[in-house]
Amino acid sequence: MVKNTIAVSSAMLVLFGALLAGCGGSGGKTGGNESGGKGASVPGDKAATSVQPVNNEPVTITFGYRSGYFTEQEIQEYIIEPLKKTHPHITVKPLFIDNKTVTLPNLIAAKEVPDIITTNSLTLQDFKQMDLQFDMTELIKNQKIDLSKFKPDALDSLKITNQTDYLVGFPYTVQFNALYYNKDIFNKFGVAYPKDGMTWAEVAELAKKLTRVSDNVQYRGLEPDSVFRPASQLELPLIDPTTYKSIANTDQWKRVFQMVRDIYEIPGNSDIKSLGNGIKDFNQTQTIAMIAGLNWLSFMNDDKIKATFTNWDMASYPVFPEKPGIGTQIDIHLMLLSKTSKNKEAALQVMSQMFSEESQLAMVRNGKGAVLKDKKFEEEFGKNLDILKGKNVQAIFKTKPAKPFPPTEFASRALNDVTNLMGKIIKEQLDLNTALRQFDEEQTKKYAEARR
């Protein structure tokens, strides 16, 4: 049972690698209670799972980060340099987890799990399965962390998606949504630019006017990125958290699948580039007129891109008529405190630096969403980015995240599988009802086998 659980957790982390491209925004290299959750036991003694007293003795904290969460430069700017002023006794050692040669299962086996691990709110269940979570309640109380300064939904989402009433980590940035568009393509075909507040149906109509061949170049009107993103706007789960049955074969899921299918079946628009893969066709070959996505400012801020592509802008993320102003499910990037850490007090001090006002301001000025609720963080957003001068920056604040729903430990697998299903439906021209029915049957069977 232990080996099977480690294998499942490892598979989920690998599967979610594709999603990280869409959840990123950094580019570059780019915990539960004492009893833990089901699954593999993490090597460690009782001392490792207890709160250690605060002291100023020299200590090294390993900071495990993955692609799309931090770059080495960001760790240096937001954490290491500020800590030299506030906690000079703490040395932060970055550890890049590439999910290839350096993986969490391998680190567990080698008893080298980082003190802090970056992840997102949608995959917290993976770490519960690996028994890496630690209930931070007493630690937060001892260090007198002021939770009231956080955006309420930022903290609530971590508890909801983890299905706990306590925190196992702290958020440091929240994703945003936007509709990025190429003004040159709109100008070329004489089409009016998209406006804030447009529905998916309205954006799809624009896409029809922009999907055409010109000078032997096929232009695509719209890349919706993944079927699960608009589905999350309607708060549609893929798995029943009680029965562990797949629940994609519903009228609401069919509605979203049909909407995305209609977009891809616009003649000339069927070259699916989901999970962030469309960004290259948008900002490099410049053959996609519009792409609905997450915080992809780092891709736009690349030196080569800036030199060749400046005539783009943003509108607010497309919405459903009955859900005006609602974006995709809230997507929090967070720092998880590892249960195996022998220096939990110092680790929390490192984490505290990331959600300090100083680091949050530096972060938002570089184009990341803040987790603190002061209005000034919106006002300071993107101030360090020349690429945002003259752009409709307020578009990203015109949608609010949809409420999260409790996922299961198979969430990352399900999100990848449903994205792949969308591609299969388009490529093989499958009947939607049949495809969703078979998907539910196959997924439910896989979940049952994995839980044995």
Secondary structure by P-SEA (a helix, b strand, c coil): caaaaaaaaaaaaaaaaaaaaaaccccccccccccccccccccccccccccccccccbbbbbbbbccccccaaaaaaccaaaaaaccccbbbbbbbbccccccaaaaaaacccccbbbbccccaaaaaaacccccaaaaaaaaccccccccaaaaaaaaaaaccccccccccbbbbbbbcccaaaaaaaccccccccccaaaaaaaaaaaccccccbbbbccccccaaaaaaaaccccccccccccccccaaaaaaaaaaaaaaacccccccccccccccccccccccccccccccccccccaaaaaccccccccccccccccccccccbbbbbbbbbcccccaaaaaaaaaaaacaaaaaaaaaacccccccccccccccccccccccccccccccccccccccccccaaaaaaaaaaaaaaaaaaacccaaaaaaaaaaaaaaaaaaaac
